[in-house]
């Protein structure tokens, strides 16, 4: 099982990878949606943590693409956007688990439970 982290802020991606390592979870980071779509090999056992505010191919679009996969990985969305922007994203993704930045290890751990 691999946790794929799709996050354009390298400091956030690195902090997530370190937190996951501390939870004994392997991770791989991608700087944008395009790199993720081109390079990720996914299984239904995997998780994808995706920033909803990605430039280019946005997080919402990635979540939609993943939901169409026959053996889709589990998805956790993250966002540092305002509540109004987040509410707009969630209208498009009503059942999505979303964590707000700044992220805590406790919140990440609870999301994987």
N, C-alpha and C positions, 0 to 999 in steps of 0.2 A: 504494500500500500504506500502510495506516494501522495503528499499534499502539494498540489501545484499552486503556486502563489503568483497571481497576475496583478502586479502593482507597479505603477510608473514612478513612485517615490522610492528610490533605492534605500533610503534609511528605514522606511516602513517595511519594505520587503525583507531587509536584513534582520530587523528586529523580530519579524514574524518567524523567519527561518530559525533564528536562535531560540525563540520561545518553543517552537515545535521540536527542535533538537532536545531541549530540556524535558520534553514530554515523550521522548523516545520515538518521534515520528520523523521519517525521512521527508525532505522537501526539495522542490526545485522551483527556482524563481524565473519569471519572465517579465521583461520591462514594459511590455505592452501586449495588447490583444493579438496583434499580428504575429508576434514571436510565439505566443502561446499556441495559436491555431496552426502555425507552421511546424512547431517542434514538439508538441506534447503527444505522448502516447498514453492513452487513458484506459482505465478499466473501471468496472462498477465498484471495485473496492477503494478506489482513489477518492480524494477530496479535491475540490478546486476552491481556493479562496480568491475572490475576484473583486477588485475595486470598481464600484459602479461608475466612478467618474473618470475612467480611462480616456485619454485622447485617442483619436482614430477609431478603431473598432471598439466601441464602448462596452462596459461591463454588462449592461442590460442585454445587448445583442449577443454577447458570449453566453450568458445564462440561457437565452432563448435557444441558441444553437445546441448547447449541452442538453437541454430538455428534450430535444428531438432524437437524441441518440438512443438506440435500443437498450444498451447497457450503460446508462448514464452514470457518471460519478456523482457523489454528493456535492452540493454547492453551498458555500457560505459567502455571502456578499458583505463587503465592508464599504464604508463611506465616511468621508470627512465633510460632506456637503451640508448645506443648511437643511433644516427640517422641511421647508417648502419643496426644495429640490428632491430630497429623499422621498417625500410623500408622492411626488410625481413618478419617480422610479418604481415605487411600490405599487402604484396603480397598475402598472404593466406587469408586475411580478407579485401578485397578492400572497402567495404562500412562501415567499422567500425569507430565509433567516438572514437578518442584517445586523451587523455590529457597527456601532458608531466609533469613529476615531476620536480621541486616542483609545487604542485597544488595551485591554488588560489581559494578563495571563489567565485570570479566573474566567473571564468571559469567553476567551478562546477555548479553554478546557471544557467549559460547560457546553459550548456549541458542538463539540465532538462527542459528548456523552450520549 
